[in-house]
Amino acid sequence: MKRVIQRSSKCVIPRRFASAKATSSLRRAEPNIKEIIENKQVYEESIKRRCTNRLEPLQYIVENREKQQDIFKEIEGLKRKRAEYSNESMRRKKGGNEHKLSISDDDLVKELKEIKGKLKDLSSLNDSLTSRIYDSWDEIPNTLDPSVPVDPNEGEIVEYINFKANEDIKTLTPNKEFDHKTIVDKMGIADFNKASRVSGFSWYYLLGDGALLEQALIQYGLSKARKHGYKMITPPTLVKKEIVEACGFKPKGTNEAKHIYDIENQDLSLTGTAEIPLGAFHSNEELEGPLPKKYVGISRAFRAEAGARGADTKGLYRVHEFNKVELFHFTTAENSKQELEDLKEFQTEVIKELGIKAVMINMPSSDLGNPAMKKYDCEAWMPGRGAFGELTSSSNCGDYQSRRLGIKYRPSHYEKLQHAHTLNGTCIAVPRVIIAIIEQNFDIETKSIRIPEVLKPWMDGKDRIYPQEGSEYAITKN
C-alpha cells in the first residue's frame, strides 16, 4: 500500500495569451481543438481535478466551434462567388460578347458590392470568434496521466530515500535547537542582514565555505547530468514575455501577487527557471536526429513572489534569486511517460548520493500547473522547519508547450510531422539542497557541517565546514 502525503488545496489560475496570430518570435500556436471536443469529458475531469472549476473556456469551444466552421465555409463560398463575378465583370469591361452569367451589368455591380460588405462583416466576426476560441483553448489545462493520484489534494509517496518507511524521520536527524538560518549566521557562511540592506528582503550573501558549497553542488549536478547523456547549455536569463507565457508560466498567481519580474518598458522578463529558455531552444523548429534531446542548463532563477512574509521565507527557503541546475527533454509521444520515470530515477540517484533523507511523491492534481500531465516532487526532511520541503520537481508536459512553441518531429521518413513532447526536471535547486545538507548534517558539539562524499572533490578536499574566522561560533569555541 502506497502511503499518501496531504497537500494543501490550491487552485492554479491559467494564463491568458492571444495565440491566434504569429509573432516575430513564434509561429501561430496549433490548438488541438478537434481532440478537445471529441474528449470533452476527459478535459472536463482534468479541469475539475485541478480544483480550478473554470469550465467556461471548454464550454465556449464546444458551443462555438461549429459556428466558427460554418462562418468560415460561408466566407469561402462568398470568395468563390466574388471571384466568379469579378471575372465576369472583367470580361464585360474588355468588350467581350460572351456572358457566362445571366445578370445585368447594374446587378453585377450591385452583387459585388453586397459581397464585399458581407465579407467584411463575416471576416470581422470570424476573426473575433477565432481569437476567442484560441484564447479559450489557451486556458484549458493538459489532460492528466491515469497514474496521477485520484484524490486532488493527496500525493502518494512512491519512494523513501536514505531512510525506511517504518522509521521515524525525526529520530534519524539531529535534534537541533537551531534552523539553517541560525546555523549559517553563527558560522559566518551567509549574511542576510547585509543582503537586506543592499537588495531587500529575501536576498542573501553566501560567504567562504558557504559560497564554495554552492559551487560544489552546481559542478556535481552538471557532472552527473553529463554522465547521463545531457548536453550542457548556458541559457539567457532574460526572455521575451511571449516565450514565458508559451511555456505555461503566468505572470500573476491566484491572489494577483506578481510572480515574474518584468523589465520596465521592454518586452522582456527575468526567468524563474532555466526551463523557459531551454524549452524555447528549439522553438519554430523540426527536430532532427534521434530523440530524446536532453539538455542541462545552469542559470540564475528569479522569483518575484518570494518576498511574501511567513515561516517559509526565513533564510534560504524562499528567496528572490538563486542558482539552479535544470534538466529538459524533447522526446516522442510514445516515450514521454517512460522518460518521466527516468527523470525521477536520476533525481533519486542525486539525492541518494548527497545522503539527504527525503521522499519522492507522485503529486496530486491540484498541485499541477496547466502544462503538466504528471509531476513528481522530491521533498527532504528539514528539521529547522519541522516539516518536509521541496528539493526537486519533474513534469511531463506532453505536447502542451510544443504546440505553443512550434516544436515538431517526424516519427519516420514517410510520416506526418507531430508535436514533440517536453519534460523538465530539477537537477539541483541550490538553496534548498544547502538547507537539507546543513540541517541534516550539522554537528552541535563541533559546530560543524559534514560535507557529502560526492561534493568533496569540489570542496578543496574538505570533509567538514567549520565556523569561519570571526563568526559567533568561532569566537564561542575559542
Secondary structure, DSSP 8 states (H G I E B T S, - for coil): --EEEE-------------SS--SSS------HHHHHHTHHHHHHHHHHTT----HHHHHHHHHHHHHHHHHHHHHHHHHHHHHHHHHHHHHHTT-S--SS---HHHHHHHHHHHHHHHHHHHHHHHHHHHHHHHHHHHS-----TTS-SSTTEEEEEEEESS-TTS-HHHHS---SS-HHHHHHHHTSEEHHHHHHHT-TT--EE-THHHHHHHHHHHHHHHHHHHTT-EEE---SEEEHHHHHHTT--SB-TT--B-S-B-TTSSEEE-SSTHHHHHTTTTTEE--SSS-EEEEEEEEEE-GGGGS-SGGGSTTSS-SEEEEEEEEEEE-TTTHHHHHHHHHHHHHHHHHHHT--EEEEE--GGG--TT-SEEEEEEEEETTTTEEEEEEEEEE-TTHHHHHHTEEE-SSTTS--EE-EEEEEEEEEHHHHHHHHHHHHEETTTTEEE--GGGGGGTTT-SEE---TTSHHHHHH-
